[in-house]
């Protein structure tokens, strides 16, 4: 069953349901017609019994009706005495009473219907109506009856009509169901054929969506939206791979050049140490870029490992500031931690320090003047800010400051363009946010928002 095409399965289910409906409808019609025929026969017998009983009370003979009240071969009548003797009869065999003694006793008190599989002289089912009558002060029993042959023929014709018309109706309904299923599945088949033609090089193509505003059209719209997301994700991955390749190419080329120069001729010990130190710096840069790329890749899959614990924000700010004090002295920059509210967040301390480190490094590379680390409580969250007194972000760069491999103006220490992207990734991993803005007095303000512990 599951291996059949959907169209055939739908048609089969429709045919089974239609067959059940036809059977139930036929049965109900048959029962209803049968009841109506029985009621009509009973009414006919009652009417005939009234006419015949009037004739009997006037001393009329049943045989004198000449078919006016009793039709030969289809109906009959019989008059019995109180002892069961036949006084008058139009029955085919008038020598045998139509009632037994028990039935006769019941009919002497009230009108009673009886069914017979056959009556004497007729090999056909019949229905009898026996009722008491009085003639010349004598209590008699009048029996009027009719064969059920007409009823049987009517029901037989009805059954034959069902046996012929039912299968024809079922076949026509099944064909209509097959055509209807094909029409309903035709848009899905069109989408399937178009989907089979779509590949990684043609993700801009879309599935045809019927203008019916039904489940099929909503399915097409959902699949087209999925194709859009897949295309966007694939485009991001391609850009990511291209940018990552570009970023890794530069330090690798420098490392290769330095090593080739170191081997080109004999070098003094000082020159070899300088070459090895430069190679180590390039290797360290490669390692940082690889770690950043790994973190971003894990973030894409929602698998950034986080070890949450209570973290003292002031202690983290002091730790990061202390890490950059030698660089601040070397570049003659002022680096300080502004006093603020004592805050504790539930976060991964290592990742929070990494985010702040990238923010401070960005301030050193692209800002100027004093660098200030501060934390504030706002709207039930902790905001960790890094401010500088440089020229701030360019207006066109501010909206894409946290994009991967995005860079503003060139500096003497041009980075990989991943620093702020890592900041945003870490903030999002903690269900927080990353922001960047220019201060009113000049300079840049970069901060992350974390939930308080």
HUHU-V911374 format. One record per run of one state. SS is the DSSP state (@ for helix, = for strand, . for the rest). FROM is the first residue (numbers start at 1). LEN is the number of residues. If there is no record, write none. Layout:
# HUHU-V911374
<<SS | FROM | LEN> <SS | FROM | LEN>>
This chain:
# HUHU-V911374
<<. | 1 | 5> <@ | 6 | 52> <. | 58 | 4> <@ | 62 | 4> <. | 66 | 9> <= | 75 | 6> <. | 81 | 5> <= | 86 | 4> <. | 90 | 11> <@ | 101 | 7> <. | 108 | 4> <= | 112 | 5> <. | 117 | 2> <= | 119 | 1> <. | 120 | 2> <= | 122 | 1> <. | 123 | 3> <= | 126 | 10> <. | 136 | 2> <= | 138 | 10> <. | 148 | 1> <@ | 149 | 49> <. | 198 | 2> <@ | 200 | 3> <. | 203 | 12> <@ | 215 | 50> <. | 265 | 4> <@ | 269 | 32> <. | 301 | 8> <= | 309 | 4> <@ | 313 | 19> <. | 332 | 3> <= | 335 | 3> <. | 338 | 6> <= | 344 | 4> <. | 348 | 1> <@ | 349 | 18> <. | 367 | 4> <= | 371 | 8> <. | 379 | 2> <= | 381 | 7> <. | 388 | 7> <@ | 395 | 4> <. | 399 | 20> <@ | 419 | 11> <. | 430 | 3> <= | 433 | 6> <. | 439 | 5> <= | 444 | 9> <. | 453 | 1>>
